Each structure stands twice: as C-alpha cells, then as structure tokens.
Amino acid sequence: PAERGNEPSLLLRLAQKFPKKRFLVVHRIDRQTSGILLFARDEASHRLANGWFSKHGVTKEYLALARGDPRLPAFRVNHPIDGKPSLSQIQVGERFRPEGQSAFLARVRMATGRKHQIRIHLEAEGFPILGDTRYGGPETFAGIRFGRFALHAERLVLPKEGESPTIEIRAPLPADFEAWMRSLREKSGGGSSG
C-alpha cells in the first residue's frame, strides 16, 4: 500500500475518495499482482479478519502463468520460506506449447501466506512465473512481452462467523492476463487442459 514514485496506493486513493472513513489492510498483494485486496473499516473487523488469516481459515486461490511443463496435473510444494513452513497446492489448468516452448496456467491454493510464496514456490519447482524476473521468469516468452508478472489473486473465501454464511469474493481476470492467455492459446494451436 505504500507509494512509489508517481503511483499512489489504493489505500491513499480510498482515503481521498472517502475522507471520513478508515480502511485497514487485511489481505494485500504484491504491487504487480492483480486481483483481490481486502480492507476492514474498523479495528474489530480488522482483528477478526486477521484472525481468520493467521489461523489459515481463509481459502486463497491465485492464477499464474508459468514456464515449464509439470509432469503431474496437480502437485504440492512444501518449501519453507524464511525458516517458516509454507505450503502451496498447484493444479495445472491449461498447458501451452508455443514455438517449441512450454508454459501452463497454474491454479494455486495457498495453505499458508508467506511473502512472495507463490513466486518462490513455483520458481523452486522449476516453473517461474512469466514476467517475474526477480524469481527467474522471462520478461518475454514466445514473443509475448509481460509488462508485469502473470499472477492474479482470483478468489478468497471468508469463513462462516456466527450466523453469517461464508463469503466468496472473486476478481475477474484483467485485460492483460486475458490477452496473454489468448496469445499463448493462439501460438499453441489452442492449448490443452491439465
């Protein structure tokens, strides 16, 4: 949420638009990641929501475009980050084979929530995220330029609390991610499922 250069944070934009309201960050994503952010509007809600996250009660699902061709249609990565247990479950949603190269759409469910977890886990397995040059991903792949890394926070499911039902939040894919997938499909002759 901090400002960098001329890019104001979403938190600052919310404060400008709603000057009499307070917003507390609950679920944040890396600057180049698209998708869901979650804010609380008061301290009690903030504590409650943070408790859900710290007890791993929230379902967090991301989509990523990664280089490589996993042997299995689904796999788990149990790789500590900064000495802390970290677990990601990865399912291959679609495979691409453009210009003799391999890439895939990963549907990632995070059991823990470490900083850069998905990026680190996919890179550790030999499948860096396209556009993620920090963790080994190419900036250009099969002639497609990635202006940011291809990672999207697609879905959060908040747990049932008292009489309240579970809440599912979804974020549609942004235009750039859809364009990357369309290009990968075209260059692959259509792509194939997991």
C-alpha positions in Angstrom: 0.0 0.0 0.0 3.0 2.4 0.2 3.5 5.0 -2.5 6.4 4.5 -5.0 7.2 7.2 -7.4 4.1 8.6 -9.0 1.9 5.6 -8.3 -0.4 6.3 -5.4 -1.5 3.3 -3.3 -5.1 2.1 -3.3 -5.2 2.9 0.4 -4.4 6.5 -0.4 -7.0 6.6 -3.1 -9.6 5.2 -0.8 -8.7 7.8 1.9 -9.1 10.6 -0.7 -12.4 9.3 -2.0 -13.8 8.6 1.4 -12.1 11.1 3.8 -14.4 10.3 6.7 -13.9 6.6 6.5 -11.0 4.5 7.8 -9.6 1.5 5.9 -7.3 -1.1 7.5 -5.4 -3.6 5.2 -6.3 -7.3 5.8 -5.2 -9.0 2.5 -2.5 -7.4 0.4 -0.9 -8.5 -2.8 2.4 -7.6 -4.5 2.4 -4.4 -6.5 2.5 -6.2 -9.9 -0.1 -8.8 -8.9 -3.7 -8.2 -10.0 -6.8 -9.2 -8.1 -8.4 -9.1 -4.7 -7.4 -6.8 -1.9 -9.3 -6.9 1.4 -9.8 -4.0 3.8 -11.6 -3.6 7.1 -13.3 -0.4 8.1 -12.9 -0.7 11.9 -10.5 -2.3 14.4 -12.9 -5.1 15.5 -13.4 -6.2 11.9 -9.6 -5.9 11.3 -8.8 -8.2 14.3 -11.5 -10.7 13.3 -10.3 -10.9 9.7 -6.6 -11.1 10.6 -7.5 -13.9 13.0 -9.0 -15.8 10.0 -5.9 -15.4 8.0 -3.5 -16.3 10.9 -5.4 -19.5 11.6 -5.5 -20.4 7.9 -9.3 -20.1 7.8 -9.4 -18.2 4.5 -9.3 -20.0 1.2 -6.9 -18.1 -1.1 -6.7 -19.0 -4.8 -4.5 -17.5 -7.4 -3.9 -17.9 -11.1 -0.4 -17.8 -12.6 1.1 -18.3 -16.0 4.4 -20.2 -15.5 7.1 -21.5 -17.8 7.6 -25.3 -18.0 5.6 -28.5 -18.2 4.8 -30.2 -14.9 4.7 -34.0 -15.2 1.7 -34.2 -12.9 -1.7 -32.4 -13.3 -1.5 -31.4 -9.6 1.2 -31.2 -7.1 2.1 -29.7 -3.7 5.1 -27.5 -2.8 6.1 -27.8 0.9 9.1 -25.5 0.9 9.9 -23.3 4.0 10.3 -19.6 3.4 12.5 -17.6 5.9 12.5 -20.7 8.1 8.7 -20.9 8.3 6.5 -23.8 7.0 5.0 -22.8 3.6 2.6 -25.0 1.6 1.0 -24.4 -1.8 -1.2 -26.7 -3.8 -0.9 -26.3 -7.5 -3.2 -27.6 -10.2 -2.4 -27.4 -13.9 -5.4 -25.7 -15.5 -4.2 -25.4 -19.1 -1.0 -26.3 -20.9 0.5 -24.2 -23.7 3.2 -25.2 -26.2 4.1 -22.1 -28.3 7.0 -22.1 -30.6 8.6 -25.3 -29.1 8.4 -24.0 -25.6 6.2 -24.9 -22.6 4.0 -22.9 -20.2 0.9 -23.6 -18.2 -1.9 -21.9 -16.3 -1.5 -22.7 -12.6 -4.4 -22.6 -10.2 -2.7 -22.2 -6.8 -4.3 -22.6 -3.4 -2.2 -21.3 -0.6 -2.4 -23.1 2.8 0.0 -20.5 4.3 0.6 -16.9 3.4 4.3 -16.0 3.2 5.6 -13.0 1.3 6.2 -13.9 -2.3 5.1 -17.5 -1.5 3.7 -18.5 -4.9 6.5 -16.8 -6.8 9.1 -18.6 -4.6 7.4 -22.0 -4.7 6.9 -22.1 -8.5 10.5 -21.0 -9.1 11.7 -23.6 -6.6 10.0 -26.3 -8.6 11.5 -25.0 -11.9 8.3 -23.2 -13.1 9.0 -19.5 -12.8 6.1 -17.1 -13.4 6.1 -15.4 -16.7 7.2 -11.8 -16.3 8.7 -12.3 -12.8 12.3 -11.5 -13.5 13.1 -11.5 -9.7 12.4 -15.2 -9.5 13.7 -16.4 -12.8 10.7 -15.7 -15.0 11.3 -14.4 -18.5 10.1 -10.9 -19.4 9.4 -12.1 -22.9 8.1 -15.6 -23.7 7.2 -17.0 -27.2 7.3 -13.4 -28.5 4.9 -12.2 -25.8 6.0 -9.3 -23.6 4.9 -9.4 -20.0 4.8 -5.9 -18.5 4.3 -7.3 -15.0 4.3 -10.8 -13.6 1.4 -13.0 -14.6 -0.1 -13.6 -11.2 -3.7 -12.9 -10.2 -5.5 -13.2 -6.8 -8.7 -14.7 -8.2 -10.7 -15.9 -5.2 -11.0 -15.5 -1.4 -13.5 -17.5 0.7 -14.0 -16.0 4.2 -15.2 -18.4 6.9 -18.6 -18.6 8.5 -18.8 -16.4 11.5 -21.7 -16.9 13.9 -24.9 -16.7 11.9 -23.2 -15.2 8.9 -22.6 -17.5 5.9 -19.2 -17.9 4.2 -18.4 -15.1 1.8 -16.8 -15.8 -1.5 -15.0 -12.9 -3.3 -13.9 -13.3 -6.9 -11.9 -11.0 -9.1 -12.2 -11.4 -12.9 -9.1 -11.6 -14.9 -7.7 -8.3 -16.0 -7.4 -7.5 -19.7 -3.6 -8.0 -19.8 -3.9 -11.5 -18.3 -6.7 -12.5 -20.7 -4.6 -11.2 -23.7 -1.6 -13.2 -22.5 -3.7 -16.4 -22.4 -5.3 -15.7 -25.7 -1.8 -15.2 -27.3 -0.5 -18.4 -25.7 -3.5 -20.3 -27.0 -3.1 -18.9 -30.5 0.6 -19.7 -30.6 -0.1 -23.2 -29.2 -2.9 -24.1 -31.6 -5.5 -23.9 -28.9 -3.8 -25.1 -25.6 -4.9 -28.2 -23.7 -6.3 -28.8 -20.2 -4.3 -30.2 -17.3 
